[in-house]
Structures are given as C-alpha cells and as structure tokens.
Amino acid sequence: MNPLSRLHETRVARRLRAMFCALCLLAIFTPTVAQTTVLNGYVYKKVTSTTELNTVAYDFILVCEATNSVMTGISNSKGQMESCTLSDGILTGYDTEPFVFTLTNKSSYYYIKSSSGQYLKAATSGTNLSLASTSKDCELAIKFEANGDVKIGYYKSNKYISLNNGVLGHNGTYGTDSYKAVQLYRREYVVSFPKATQGLTTFYNADYGYELPSGVTAYAVSCADENQPIGMTKAFNTGAYIKSSTALLLKGSPGETLYIPTRNNAAGVFSGTNLLEGGRTADGYTAASKAGDYYYYKLAIKDGQLGFYWGAEKGAAFQMTKPTTAYLAVPKSAVQQAAGLRIDLDAITGVKSLEMQGGKDLNDGDGQIYTLDGRRCTTVPRKGMYIINGKKVIR
C-alpha cells in the first residue's frame, strides 16, 4: 500500500475514534430532561381567601411561585418540590405529579388530607413535615396574606410552611429570601363560551365532577332530524353538581371564559336521552358508548349556520384534540346521511314542554301544533321541535 494512503487512513481512523469518544462522553454527562406534563382542559388556579376553601369537595396543591415549583410529596421529613409551569396565578404543567389534597374545616382549623387518605402533620416542635394515618395533632391554621400568599401551620404554633434550601418545612420564618412564601392552588376546568356561537359550547368532564356555575345552563341533545333543528332538553340548572363523564351543551355569556372548580363529590346524573358523547379511543377518536352504527358530528358554524357537522368524511369517527370537548353520535338510521344538523338558538331560551302549554294538556287535541315549515299537526307528533301559539317548543 502506498505510504501516503496508509498515513491518510491512520488519520481518518484517529478522527473517527475521537468523534466516537466525544459522543460517548456527551451521552454520559448530558443530564436527562424531565418530560413536562401539560394540562389540557383544566388547570390549577391560585386561591386567595378562605371563602374559596369549600371543604372536602375541592382538590388543592401547594406551590412556590418564587421558584416555579410545586410540592410533590413528603420525603426525609420535608415537602419535596419539582418544577412547574406558572403564569399569573395559573399552573398549566409540571414535571412530576403534584401532591393533591382536600381540606376539611373544623371550626378554627383545617385538616389537609392526601388522595391516599393520609393527613399532613406539621411538627409541634422542630421543622419537620410528615404524613399520618390519623388526624391526631394534624390541626392546621390557614391564613391568607393581602398579596395572596398562604400561611399554613400547626394551629397552636407561630410557625408556617415555607421553602428553605429547596424543600418545605414547618419554619419559624416566613416570606423572606431564605424562607420563601407558598401559595395555594385549586384544580379548575377552563370553559370558554365563544361569541361566534352566541355562548354555546360542548363540554365533557371525563375525570372530575363540577358545579354548574351561575349564569350557565346545561342541555342534552334528545333527538336529531335532518329536516329540522336538533331537539334539546334542559339537563341541569345553575348550582347542580354534575358527575364526571357527562357530555353536555353549555350555554353561557358570549365571549366569557370561566374557571370552574372540579368537585370530587359531584353525583348529578342526567337520566334522559342524550345523543352527546365524550368518550374516545386511546388515540383520541370519537367512540360511541353503545354498540351500533353511528354518524359523528362536531359543533361548528358552516355557511353562517350553527349546528353539528360531520367531523370526517361520511360521518366517520374523527380525532378530538381537546379532552373536554363533546360530540354528537347519531344512529345512522335516524338521519339518513345528513352531513349537518341545525341548532336553533331560540330553543335554548324559554323552551316549554310540548305536553303542557298555557295549562292545557296538548295530548287532548285542543292545542294548535305546527311544524317549523308551517304544516299543522292533527295529532300529537313524535319528539322534535314544533310551534305552538307562535312559540317554539320541544317535545
């Protein structure tokens, strides 16, 4: 072999070995970056007064805004903290699952109880925190500062939970550079009521129940017909506790976004017919809860008309991008390949039952009932939307 060729190959081999060693060192010494969990559909929102501490029903976490960190558990007698994503009193993501707890109020103090049933205990002497199987000596005072910081400590002491050297302890100093203040955050759904839909939106709460807030009404879709607007039934009024995994149409103030606290004790169930669904496959595709052939529709506006429209060609299952969005699943036999189903917003306000109008039972034939296209019904018709005495009603 030519000596120059041999020399060239030697140099190339050395360079390759050097590159290989460098890559190995990089793999060894490059730190592993934690995968941030981004919340979708709900957030944790800062609470700043005891009036927001509804006992037992709500779920809370402890946060240190100064370090963008959230408490993830108790270890080595201290509260352990991990990074989280915070902005303007809203937590939208975290690297490690937070320590979630409920609050039970007992007159002048509270108990903090974890999701596993253990009680947070602050040492009566010393700075330790621990988890106890019973509530003995776990009484905690909770006080809010004017800036929204929260003081949590054993109710007979003058010590509070604060962050020192990266961990939480029951410390005698609070709200300094060395002993940073903490904040209390509550899990809440985020629900927007678009102006374009006049405040109408679908909502599905897969994991947690909630209380229907003031000014919001919930509807079920009771029937669907391609020749007339969908039939809607008022399912819940303001203040109702709605169980998890309930798909509904919510009507709120157009353009408003509400934060709705989740509730772990909500049990309200709608027992009537409801074509709205929220369940989906592992990869996010619509999937009706009952066996059968269905067309799948999503809430949308087409050609200026608000309604439910196919989310995929020929009404096939389509992929959902947000876990709190509901969809319409209609048996194929009911709509005969209708690509869209209209919504009449007039039906959402002041809808009366078809069976009773002005104190009369319309089943006796005394009422004048018309279809939406003006045809008079000589008998009480099947379920749907009709005009009675100049007003739209739903049967």
Buried (B, 14 or more C-beta within 10 A) or exposed (E): EEEEEEEEEEEEEEEEEEEEEEEEEEEEEEEEEEEEBEBEBBBBBBBBEEEBBBEEBBBBBBBBBBBBBBBBBBEEBBBBBBBBBBEEBBBBBBBBEBBBBBBBBEEEBBBBBBEEEBBBBBBEEEBBBBBEEEBEEBBBBBEBEEEBBBBBBBBEBEBBBBBBEEBBBBBEEBBEEEBBBBBBBBBBBBBEBBEEBBBBBBBBBBEBBBBBBEEBBBBBBBBBBBEBBBBBBBBBEEEBBBBBBBBBBBBBEEEBEBBBBBBBEBEBEBEEEBBBBBBBEEEBBBBBEEEEEBBBBBBBEEEEEBBBBBBBEEBEBBEBEEBBBBBBBBBEEBBEEBBBBBBBBEBBEEBBEBEEBEEEEBEEEEBEBBBBEEEEBEEBEEBBBBBBEEEBBBB
